[in-house]
Amino acid sequence: MTLRADDLIDRRRLRRKLTFWRVVAFAVAALGIAALAAWFWGDEAGTAADHIARVKIDGTITEDEDLIERLEKIRKSERVKGVILSINSPGGTTAGGESIYDEVRKLAADKPVVAQVGTLAASAGYMIASAADHIVARKSSIVGSIGVLIQFPDVTGLMDKIGVKLEEVKSSPLKAEPSPFNATTEEERAMVRKLIMDSYDWFVGIVSERRHMSRDQVLALADGSIFTGRQALANKLIDEVGGEDEAVAWLGTKGVDAKLKVIEWKDGGSGGWLFSKALTRTVARALGLPQESGAVLEEIGADRLFLDGLVSVWHP
């Protein structure tokens, strides 16, 4: 009985040791596979091979930290040889367009960048496209709408009907103006117009610089008009009519191997299936809702109702 008990104890010890080394072997194998995958897959785009990066800029434009971070990573990646900005946007906030424009210009300083317009690149969408070294659009794409606006409602008539009056005490006449709760004065309109025209002047200036046009040439087009891709080509707002094939061919003229695979660099997370995560947060925050609940609002097109600040957007 004693021998059997000793044998049983030895077997249990051996079994425990065997289990331990199996776990160690499994962990080492897992680490090896992870290291191999990290080497093989490389960048967040999913490849360690040289490639052309595609970045989609869709929907209403806001200050998108995730997109800016992605563009920075693309700029620093040795595997990315060229970049295609796939744009389909009616515009958005002027500050949002400016922040992405600046990041694209940084990217273009290191790698050739081409903008490929889908359905539309209007207002801030066109602002971002102009940051690229070359713009390609479909013949029937909508391009342009160069301009800036501020919109605000006037609910004074409604307040009179329901018997509501706003009382306020403020430090100066222009504080918190224009307001939907009182009629806009000429002084207030003049203040807002100065604001608008300063941003408009900047927008016209970057189009003039990037498209190699005189200021007068740009001003003739910068009355808010939209153009088809063919009209935009005639007006020098784009460089070529076509799609991604033409964008890749242009990159080939800049020393990028046109046979390289085009790989989309995606956002690490998504705020919904129609718009960006940043836009989801904007809409949800405006309604005082949890940020993850903004996807429903996106689907019903409520995103443009909550754009703060100066707006560069085309409203169909």
N, C-alpha and C positions, 0 to 999 in steps of 0.2 A: 504493500500500500504506500510505503514511504517513497519507493522508487517511482511509482505512478504519480504521486503528488509532485515530486521534483520534476518529472518529465512534463507534467502539465504546466508548472510554473515556467520552465524553460521555453515551452512552446508559446506561452503567452508573451514572454519577453521578446522572443524572436518575431512573433507576429506584430508586436508594437514597433519594433525596430524596422521591420519590413514596411509597415504602414508609413512610418516617418520618412523613410527614404523614398517611398513612392510619391509622397506629398512633395518632398524636395525636388525629385526628378520632374514632377508635373509643373512645379513653380518655375524651375529653370527653363523647361521647354516653353512655358507660357511667356516668360521674359524674352527668350530667344525669338519667338514668333513676333512678339510686340516690337522688339528692336528691328527685326527684319521688315516688318510692315511699315515702321516709321521711316526706315531708310528707303523702302520701295515706293511708298505712297507720298512721302515727302511733304510738300506744302498742303495747306488746307484744301486746295482745289482737288487733291486726290491723285497727284502724280509727282514722281521725282524726275520725270523726263522733261526735256525742254518742250514748251508749248506756248500757245497763244491764249491769253486769258480773256474770257468774256465776262463782263459785268453788266447785269440788267439794272436799269434805273426806270422803275415803273410807278405809275400812280402819282398822287399829289406829293410834291416835294416839300420836305421840312428839314430842319437841321438833324441830320441822320448820323449819329456817332458811329453806328455799326458800319455803315457804308464807307465813311471816311477812314475808319480803322482798316477795313478790307482793302481800300485803295492804297493805303500806306504799306500793308503787307505785300501787295502785288509789286509795289515799287521796289521793295527790298529783296524780293525773291529773285534769285539768280536763274531760276528755271523759266521765268516768264520772259519771253523775247519780244512780245508785242501785246497790245491791249485793244479790245473792241468794246466800246461802250454801247450797249444795246438800249436805246432810249425810246420809251413810250410814255410820255407824260404831258399833261396840259399845263404844267407849271406848279406853282405853289408860293411859299413865302420867298421874298426877295433875299432875306438873310440866309435861308436854307440853300437857295441856288448859289449864292455867293460862296458859302463855305465849301460846297462840293466843287464849284468852279476852281477855287484856289487849290484844292487837293489834286484835281485833274491836271492843273498846270504844273504842279510839283512832279507828278507822275510822268508827264510828257517831257520833262527835262531829262529823264533817265531812260525812257523807253518810248518808241513810237506809239501814238494813240490815235485811233480812228473812231468816230462816232457813227453808228449805224441807226438811222431813224426808222422806227416801225410805223405805227398808225399816226403818231404825232409827236412833235417836239416843239411845244409852244411856250412862250414867255420864259419862265425859269428853266423849263426843259430845253429850250433853244440856247439859253445862257450857258448851260452846262455843255451842250453840244459844241458851242463855239470855242470851248476850252481845248477841244481836240485839235490835232494837226490836220485832220481831213474829215469831211462830213459827207456821208452817203445817205440818201433817202430814196424811198420808193417814189414812183411817178405820181402816185395818188396820196402820198403822205401829206400831213398838214404841218406846215413849218411857219415860224414867225411869231406874230403877236408880241412884238417888242414893245414893252411898256410896263408901267407900274400903276397900281391903284390902291385906294383905301375906300371901303364901302362901310356904311353904317346906317342903320334904320332910323326912321323918325316916327316915334310912337305917340307924339303929342296929341294927334287927333283921336286916337284910341283912348288916351288918358282923359281927354275932355269928355268923351262919351260915357265912360264908366265912373267919372267923378274922382279921379285920382290926381293928386298934385305932389310934385317933388319939392321938398325944401332942402336947401344946401347952404353951407357956409364954407367958402374957400379962400385961399390966400391971394389969388389973383384971377382976373377974368378968364384967362386961357387955361387955367388948371382943369384937367380932366375933360377937356373939350377936343373934338366935338362929342356931344352926348346925344343918345337917342331920346332923352327926356326933355329936350328943349330945342327950339328951332336954331339952326346954325347961323351965326352972324357972319358978316363979310370979313371981319377981323379973323375969325376962326378959320374960315375958308382960305384966307391968305396964308395963314400959318401952315395948314395942311398942304396947300399947293407948293409951298417952299420945300416941304419935306419930300413930296412926291417928285418934284422936278430935280432935286439933288440926286435922288436914286436913279431917276430916268437918265440924267446926264451921265452918270457912271455907267449905266447899262449901254447907252449909245456909244460911249467911249470904248468899252471892251469889244463891242461888235466891230467898230471901226478899226481897232487895232488888230483883232484876230482875223477879220475877213479882208484886210488890206484894202479898205474902202475909205473914201474921204468922209468927213463928218456929214457933209451935205447929202452925200449918197445914202448914208444910213438914215438920216432924218427923213428922207423922202419915203423910206420904207417903214420907219418906226412910228407909224400912226396907229398901231394896234392891228394892222392888217394881217391876215393869215394868207398863206400861199400853198399851192400844191407843190410837190417835189419838183415838177418841171418848171413851174414859175420861180421857185426858189433858186433853181440852177441858173435861170436866165438873169435873176437879180443878184447873183453871186453870194447868196446866203448859204448855199451848199456847194460842194465841189463835184459831185457825181451822182447820177441816178443809178440805183441798184440796191442790192441787199448784202448779206454777209460774204458772199463770194467776192463781190467787188471790194469789200472792206479788207478781206484777206489778201487779195491781189495787190491792193495799195501797200499793205504792210510789206509785201514782197519787194516793192520798189525801195523800201527803207532798210534792206538787208535782212529782213526776217524771212526764214524759210517758209514759203507758202504751203509746204506739205506738212508743216507741224499741225498737230491736233489742236482744235479749238476746245478749250475746257472752261466751263462756267464756274466762276468763283461765287459760291452762294453764301448767304448770310448764315451765321451759326444758328440762328433761331428765327422764327417767323411769327409775326403778329397776326397772321390771318392769310387766307388764300387769295386775297385781292390786292392788298396793299402792304407797305413795309411795317416792320415792328415799331419803328419810331412814330409812324402815323397812327397806329393803333393806340399807342400811349397818349398821343396828342388828343385824340377824340375822346378816349375814356376819361382823361384828366379834365377835359373841358366840361364833361357832364358829371364829374364827381363820382365816377364809377371805378370799380377795380380795373386796372389797366388791361388785364387779360380779357375783359368783357367787351373790348372795343371792336372785335371782329364782326359782330352783328351790324354795328353802325357802318362799318366799311362797306358791307355788302349792299346797304341801302343808299350808298352815295352821300352819307352825311359828313364825310371828311372835310369838305371845303367850307362847311359852315363855321368851323372853329379854327380858322387860320388867323393867328394873331400877327399884328404888325403890318408892315408894307407887304403887299401881295403882288406877285408877278405871275398871273394865271389867266388862261383862256377859258372862259365859261361858254360852252356851246349852248 
